[in-house]
Amino acid sequence: VRAKLPEGATLDLGGGLGGVVEVVHKEWAEHGQEPGIDATLRFVSLGPGGESSGGSDATTLSAFLASAGEVPIPPYFNRPPEASDKEGYQTVYADDQCSGSVAAPTAGLHFTDEILSALANRGVTATRVALHVSAGTFQPVTSSCISGHAMHEEFFSADVKALGGLVRALKANRPVVAVGTTSVRLAESLYWLGLRCMREGGWPESSLRLGQWEPYALSKASAGGALPSAGVALEYLLDKHLE
């Protein structure tokens, strides 16, 4: 939230939707932006006077974001979003049903439908995954020690088809190219989740959540021994999911 608000304050987001500041986690600093807060919001329906009506049938959050939201262009553009950004600052392979990221995967902006078709004709297989980039991607590191910098969590999805495609490519020693750091973060997370499943002997009962420093802990726990290959870790993850 780009404003210093106390807990309990209500934001009028327009369209009959409001956001109540439930918990303020910390102050928020972002290059080129007004200071604000990192907070947990509870979305509510607002009455005519801006007060919470207690209703829940005003709109869905996804519908509200589609109608009232703006394209999250990076702060270094130094300008407000424009209507043309909906196409100009978006990849041709973006999925309208998978919204939630605060930034476009800029490394893929240069791809066109023609380029993707040409790659397919040359035998290059495209595996599509999704990662919801968090606001932390724009937050500068202010801690004197990197261990003091807490990153936001990011949610990602990779279906069985995508995971199977990666496993087949790795087993065949075919090159796997991640388009941008967004895809790299997702691929790395899949590997470490697979390694953790191997260490725990099965699919984790809890959600598939990977802590910020967990990969370093998993690597250290190997005591200098060789870590399994990406193909082995991802295949284990795939097999356990299909059981």
Secondary structure as UniProt FT lines:
FT   TURN            7..8
FT   STRAND          10..14
FT   TURN            15..16
FT   STRAND          17..28
FT   TURN            31..32
FT   STRAND          36..46
FT   TURN            48..49
FT   HELIX           61..68
FT   HELIX           75..77
FT   TURN            83..84
FT   HELIX           85..88
FT   TURN            92..93
FT   TURN            96..97
FT   HELIX           106..108
FT   TURN            109..110
FT   HELIX           113..121
FT   TURN            122..123
FT   STRAND          130..132
FT   HELIX           135..138
FT   HELIX           146..148
FT   STRAND          155..157
FT   HELIX           160..171
FT   TURN            172..173
FT   HELIX           180..200
FT   TURN            212..213
FT   HELIX           214..221
FT   TURN            222..224
FT   HELIX           230..242
//
